[in-house]
Amino acid sequence: MSKLGGWLISTYTIEDDEELVVRYPANLFKATGRPLGGRLYLTDHRAIFLPHRIDSALGGTATVMPYDEISSVRLESREERESGGKDMPNRVQIDMPDGTTYRFVVNNPEKVLKRLSMAIEPGGSPELETDQ
């Protein structure tokens, strides 16, 4: 088993047959509470957000989103936000079947969205053929 994270990021153990594809610095915005800083990891099986250790100490926990359980992914534009954050960049939105929505601010959200869109397709993978 391998571990994600490190001295600044809380750790999470992935399965033996699971491989890390890419990681991104990210901020997670949940429906309630303050944004959490950390990293968004895309493995060949799931997306995993791990908060910074400071956010972990304040109650932040790992958010695990298996690709086969994700309902949809899209970009949330500035214009469609109901409150606050209109000056922030577009966010990658991940919707789960239970109605939970996760919003991530990442660099190059279009690339992250492309990887996630490919991963949630049946038999898909978050790996890009070229680094576009």
C-alpha positions in Angstrom: 0.0 0.0 0.0 1.2 3.5 -0.8 0.5 6.7 1.1 -0.5 10.0 -0.4 0.3 13.3 1.4 3.4 14.3 3.3 4.6 16.5 6.1 2.4 19.4 5.1 -0.6 17.4 3.8 -2.5 14.9 5.9 -1.8 11.3 4.7 -4.1 8.7 3.2 -3.3 5.1 2.3 -4.3 3.9 -1.2 -4.8 0.3 -2.3 -1.9 -1.9 -3.7 -3.6 -2.0 -7.1 -4.2 1.8 -7.2 -1.8 4.2 -8.8 -1.4 8.0 -8.4 -1.9 9.7 -11.8 -1.6 13.4 -10.9 -2.0 15.8 -8.0 -3.0 19.5 -7.8 -2.8 22.1 -5.1 -6.5 22.8 -4.4 -9.0 24.6 -2.2 -12.2 22.6 -1.4 -15.4 24.6 -0.9 -18.2 22.6 0.8 -21.8 23.8 1.2 -21.1 24.6 4.8 -18.0 25.8 6.5 -14.9 27.6 5.3 -12.8 26.5 2.4 -10.0 23.9 3.1 -6.6 24.2 1.6 -4.8 21.0 0.5 -4.3 18.8 -2.6 -6.5 17.0 -5.0 -5.1 13.6 -6.0 -6.4 11.7 -9.0 -5.6 8.0 -8.9 -6.6 5.5 -11.5 -9.7 4.6 -9.3 -10.8 7.8 -7.5 -10.3 11.5 -6.7 -9.1 12.2 -3.2 -8.8 15.6 -1.5 -6.4 15.8 1.5 -6.4 18.9 3.6 -3.3 20.6 4.9 -2.4 19.4 8.4 -3.5 22.7 9.9 -7.0 22.3 8.4 -7.0 18.7 9.5 -6.3 19.8 13.1 -9.3 22.1 12.8 -11.6 19.3 11.7 -10.9 18.9 8.0 -11.0 15.3 6.7 -10.1 13.4 3.6 -12.8 13.6 0.9 -12.8 10.4 -1.2 -14.8 10.3 -4.5 -14.7 7.0 -6.4 -15.1 7.6 -10.1 -17.9 5.1 -10.5 -19.9 7.1 -7.8 -19.5 10.5 -9.3 -22.7 11.7 -11.0 -21.2 14.6 -13.0 -18.3 17.1 -13.2 -18.4 20.6 -14.7 -17.0 24.1 -14.3 -18.9 26.4 -12.1 -18.6 29.9 -13.5 -18.4 33.1 -11.5 -21.7 34.2 -12.8 -23.7 31.3 -11.4 -22.6 31.6 -7.8 -25.4 32.6 -5.5 -23.2 34.3 -2.9 -19.6 35.3 -2.4 -16.6 34.3 -4.3 -17.6 36.0 -7.5 -14.0 37.4 -7.8 -12.6 33.8 -7.6 -11.7 31.8 -10.7 -14.0 29.1 -12.2 -14.3 26.1 -9.9 -14.4 22.4 -10.8 -17.6 21.0 -9.4 -18.1 17.3 -8.6 -21.6 16.1 -8.0 -22.3 12.9 -6.1 -25.6 10.8 -6.3 -26.6 11.7 -2.7 -26.8 15.4 -3.7 -23.4 16.3 -2.2 -21.5 18.9 -4.3 -17.8 19.5 -4.0 -16.2 22.6 -5.5 -12.5 22.9 -6.1 -10.4 25.9 -7.0 -7.3 24.6 -8.9 -4.8 26.0 -11.4 -5.9 25.2 -14.9 -9.5 24.0 -14.1 -10.1 23.1 -17.7 -7.4 20.4 -17.6 -8.6 19.1 -14.2 -12.1 18.9 -15.6 -10.9 17.0 -18.7 -9.1 14.5 -16.6 -12.1 14.0 -14.3 -14.5 13.7 -17.3 -12.4 11.0 -18.8 -12.1 9.2 -15.5 -15.8 8.9 -14.8 -16.6 7.4 -18.2 -17.0 3.6 -17.9 -13.6 2.1 -18.3 -12.1 5.6 -18.3 -8.9 6.9 -16.9 -7.7 10.4 -15.7 -4.5 10.0 -17.8 -4.1 12.4 -20.7 -2.4 11.1 -23.9 -0.5 14.3 -24.1 0.1 17.1 -21.6 -2.4 19.5 -23.1 
